[in-house]
Amino acid sequence: MKKITFTSLVLLHATIYTVLGQDKKAAAEQKAIVNLLDQKKDHYADVAHKIWEFAEVGFQEYKSSELLQEELKKEGFTVQNGVAGIPTAFVASYGSGKPVISILAEFDALPGMAQEAVAERKIIEGQKAGHACGHHLFGTGSSAAAIAVKDWLKKSGQSGTVKLMGCPAEEGGSGKVYMVREGAFNDSDIVLHWHPSDRNSANSMSSLANISGKIRFKGVSAHAAGAPERGRSALDGVEAMNNMVNMMREHVPQETRIHYVITRGGEAPNVVPAFAEVYYYARHPKREVLRDVWSRILDAAKGAALGTGTTVEVEITGGAYDILPIQSLAKIMNKNLEAVGGVKYSESEVAFAEKMNPTLRVEGKETPTYIQADQLTRYTDEPDPLGGSTDVGNVSWAVPTVGLTVATWVPGTPMHSWQAVAAGGMSVGAKGMMVAAKTLALTAIDLIKNPVLIKEAQTEWQKARGTNFKYNAMVGDRKPALDYRK
């Protein structure tokens, strides 16, 4: 057995004390960052609520984008706006050199989702949209995180850059797709994001790839009773197409999702419609399968036009990749979420949740009668599937990307619901937002301090993408569909 010398014992003790000292320093640093964000929580809640009140839809988020830009400018960020030809897109930067950590921010609302911040369905009169996906919290919480990282960079003197990526029109407009295509993420080493939810989870996540577009039929108008034989109904074209697509549902892979709304169906019943439009979304976990499904939808449109004597044209308005999960980054994010923990709710917040709870029941299922955001989802290596789609997917194939979900809603609340708007407009949403801000900030700082973590993530990402991967935007070379919500 090797003899332990006095010198080796001294060195061992020195090493132990050094590690303990480093751990204490890191814990103190972490606590300082969390405390700094807590000191500003009321301010950030006010910012988020203003964006909640603005409730601006995709590519029209002028006031929301400007408010976040002003917050970042006041904190010393350099802001570039009008990114990728989108008036409401921006990139705010602070620091210098590598690594570059970018944090995503969204701020668009959903049409038809106006709702007061109360636990019953109560529409805000005269308002056309609402934050049913919590993007007012997303944009503000991410900005708060970026500012906290800025403060740390300034105090520590550490080399590195933090960027806040102002990303418009996530809801169907694919704002990030154009930002990726135009190189806005080219110098980013890692990208962080989060999303409002009814639970806290930092498991790696994936999503459904998505293609969306407007299919427009043109016919011939005529008097619907006096000369119907002289008309060719564009609405017939839309309805014939929809019938064919609905029959197709039986013969597509079961993970496929197809949905549509008729956005224009004519002006009066006694006039044969000369123009009609239907707005389609198609989704699938795999992009190549989705492309095939979309081509069949377009074939149905062509067949409908032929059968009704109309013409048809298609405008692809959005297209999102599936999210590429990176386990090594998810574990870092999960560690920081556990360190931050959840939140405690007041009696009035619990009462709000209990009053809302009956509106969330799904047949055959029970939802909790209390808020449980202080309980974290158990981490697993199996990616969480998302039932929806997001243009974060495109970012994840361009740069290693990681995110988390944070409880800003009552348990059982679905995205795109009035219940999400209501909880997001009051203190329940604001408290969850700060959990996200703290977790993002701590994760960004961990990565800046430990470049080896970035290298490991990039190696995993390169392997996951495959050696032959080539990025192609599913929107092609079209310009941003700035009027898709008009």
Summary of the structure (lengths in Angstrom):
residues: 486
radius of gyration: 25.0
end to end distance: 80.0
largest distance: 109.1
contacts: 1713
relative contact order: 0.17
helix: 44%
strand: 19%
